[in-house]
Amino acid sequence: MIRVLVVDDHDLVRTCLARALDDQRGIRVVGQADSGEEALRKAELVSPDIVLMDVRMPGIGGLEATRLLVQQDEDLRVIALTVCAQEPMPSRFMLAGASGYLTKGAELAEVVRAIRMVHSGQHYIDLDTARAMAMRQFAVASAELMDVLTDRELQVMRMVVNCCTVQDIAEQLSLSEKTVHTYRYRVFDKLGISSNVEMALIAVRHGLVDANEVGPPPLAAARP
């Protein structure tokens, strides 16, 4: 029996997926979580074999949660299940220790196939994502900008664009507020920008956040 933990901040998506997977032979959904933080707590309690991980979530997000889960349990396998097929997110997830990457356009049969393959020790990447990863070398120069950011800088960037305050980011990532500001200014320097608005535009363009989720940033709009 393959034990699965489903992680998604959208209750309807998470619940429906969990119910559908529970009906599959040899698969048992042992828990659900609506954030990366809750995924870490639930994983310790229910000991899943596979975690289906959403990418865009409040708090630490799917990428950092994946990295921590794999460090926490080397036998655990994570499959990203997200709307984002654009690079660099798929590559970041695989480098963080994920064993699979699927877009939410995948049919249930493909999700089940990915779970079974990953559980058997293989990797699984859906066709659209694999094509995007293969074509990365031909991307325009602007797309390459994201490659200069570290995982932590990407994480802080995403949280800023999602309207988290400096205090919220510091608490959730166990950093000082000064360090959060430092990461933010590093992102500005590396991307050659000077405001949170420009940061938001780049984040949307590269699939780090959904355009519908971007609001007025709570941080200062420009460099000090």
C-alpha positions in Angstrom: 0.0 0.0 0.0 1.4 3.4 -1.1 0.8 6.0 1.6 0.2 9.5 0.2 0.1 13.0 1.8 -1.7 15.6 -0.3 -0.5 19.2 0.1 -2.4 22.1 -1.5 -3.7 25.4 -0.1 -6.9 25.2 -2.1 -9.3 23.1 0.0 -11.5 21.9 -2.9 -8.5 20.9 -5.0 -6.9 19.1 -2.1 -10.0 17.3 -0.9 -11.1 16.2 -4.4 -7.7 14.9 -5.3 -7.4 13.0 -1.9 -10.8 11.3 -2.5 -10.0 10.4 -6.1 -6.6 8.8 -5.0 -8.2 6.9 -2.1 -10.3 5.1 -4.7 -7.2 3.8 -6.5 -6.0 0.3 -5.9 -2.9 0.1 -3.7 -3.0 3.8 -2.7 -4.1 5.2 0.6 -4.2 8.9 1.4 -3.0 9.2 5.0 -3.2 13.0 5.4 -3.8 16.4 3.9 -2.0 19.7 4.5 -2.6 23.3 3.3 0.9 24.7 3.7 4.5 23.7 3.7 4.7 24.1 7.4 1.7 21.8 8.0 3.2 19.3 5.5 6.3 19.0 7.6 4.2 18.4 10.8 1.9 15.9 9.1 4.7 14.0 7.5 6.2 13.3 11.0 2.8 12.1 12.2 1.6 9.9 9.3 4.9 8.8 7.7 3.8 8.9 4.0 5.7 7.2 1.2 4.8 10.0 -1.3 4.0 13.7 -0.8 2.1 15.4 -3.6 3.3 19.0 -3.2 1.8 22.2 -4.5 4.4 24.8 -5.5 2.6 28.1 -4.7 1.5 28.2 -1.1 1.6 30.8 1.7 4.5 30.6 4.2 7.6 28.7 3.3 6.0 27.4 0.1 6.4 24.0 -1.7 10.1 24.4 -2.7 11.5 24.9 0.8 9.0 22.3 2.2 10.3 19.7 -0.3 13.9 20.4 0.6 13.2 20.0 4.3 11.0 16.9 3.9 13.7 15.1 1.9 16.3 16.1 4.5 14.0 14.9 7.2 13.4 11.5 5.7 15.6 10.2 2.9 13.1 7.5 2.0 10.3 10.0 1.4 9.5 10.9 -2.2 8.0 14.2 -3.3 6.1 14.9 -6.5 5.3 18.5 -7.3 1.8 19.0 -8.6 1.3 22.6 -9.8 0.1 24.9 -12.5 3.6 26.1 -13.1 5.5 24.3 -15.9 7.8 27.2 -16.7 11.5 27.1 -15.8 13.3 27.6 -13.5 10.7 26.2 -11.1 10.8 22.5 -12.3 14.6 22.4 -12.2 14.6 24.0 -8.7 12.2 21.4 -7.4 14.2 18.5 -8.8 17.5 19.9 -7.4 15.7 20.3 -4.1 15.1 16.6 -4.0 11.8 16.1 -5.7 11.3 12.8 -7.6 8.5 14.0 -9.9 6.9 17.0 -11.4 3.4 17.3 -12.8 1.2 20.1 -13.9 -2.4 20.3 -12.6 -3.6 19.7 -16.2 -2.6 16.1 -15.8 -5.4 13.5 -15.8 -5.9 11.4 -12.7 -4.5 8.3 -14.5 -1.2 10.2 -15.0 -1.0 11.3 -11.4 -1.5 7.7 -10.3 1.1 6.5 -12.8 3.6 9.0 -11.5 2.9 7.9 -7.9 3.5 4.3 -8.7 6.7 5.0 -10.7 8.2 7.3 -8.1 7.3 4.8 -5.4 9.2 2.1 -7.3 12.3 4.3 -7.3 12.0 6.0 -10.7 11.5 9.7 -11.6 8.5 11.1 -13.4 8.2 14.5 -15.3 5.2 15.2 -17.4 5.6 15.9 -21.1 5.0 19.7 -21.0 7.4 20.2 -18.2 10.1 18.0 -19.7 9.8 19.9 -22.9 10.2 23.2 -21.1 13.2 21.9 -19.3 14.8 20.6 -22.5 14.2 24.0 -24.3 15.7 26.0 -21.4 19.0 26.5 -23.2 17.1 28.4 -26.0 15.4 30.8 -23.6 15.7 34.5 -24.2 18.2 36.4 -22.0 15.5 37.8 -19.7 14.5 34.3 -18.7 18.1 33.7 -17.6 17.8 36.4 -15.0 16.1 33.9 -12.6 19.1 31.6 -12.7 21.2 34.1 -10.8 19.0 34.0 -7.7 19.6 31.5 -4.9 16.7 29.4 -3.7 16.4 31.6 -0.6 16.3 34.8 -2.7 13.6 33.2 -4.9 11.7 32.3 -1.7 11.9 35.8 -0.2 11.0 37.3 -3.6 7.9 35.1 -3.9 6.8 36.0 -0.3 7.3 39.7 -0.9 5.2 39.6 -4.1 2.5 37.6 -2.2 2.3 40.6 0.2 4.0 39.1 3.3 5.5 41.7 5.6 9.1 41.7 6.6 8.1 40.6 10.1 6.0 37.7 8.6 8.9 36.6 6.3 11.4 36.7 9.2 9.2 34.7 11.5 8.3 32.0 8.9 11.9 31.6 7.7 13.5 32.0 11.1 15.5 35.0 9.9 16.1 38.4 11.3 14.3 41.3 9.7 17.6 42.8 8.7 18.5 39.6 6.8 15.1 39.7 5.0 15.9 43.2 3.8 19.3 42.0 2.7 17.9 39.3 0.6 15.4 41.7 -1.0 18.1 44.1 -1.9 20.2 41.3 -3.4 17.3 40.4 -5.6 17.0 44.0 -6.7 20.8 44.1 -7.5 20.9 40.9 -9.4 17.8 41.6 -11.5 18.7 45.2 -12.1 15.4 46.5 -10.6 14.5 49.1 -8.0 11.0 48.4 -6.9 8.6 45.7 -5.7 6.4 46.4 -8.7 9.2 45.4 -11.0 9.8 42.3 -8.8 6.1 41.4 -9.1 6.2 41.7 -12.9 9.2 39.4 -13.2 7.7 36.9 -10.7 4.5 36.6 -12.7 6.4 36.4 -16.0 8.4 33.4 -14.7 5.6 31.6 -13.1 6.7 32.1 -9.5 3.3 33.5 -8.6 -0.2 33.8 -10.2 -1.0 37.3 -11.4 -4.3 37.1 -9.6 -2.5 36.6 -6.3 -0.3 39.7 -6.6 -1.4 42.7 -4.5 0.1 46.0 -3.3 3.4 45.0 -1.6 3.7 45.9 2.1 7.4 46.7 1.8 8.8 50.0 0.7 8.3 50.4 -3.0 11.9 51.2 -3.8 15.4 51.0 -2.4 16.3 53.1 0.6 
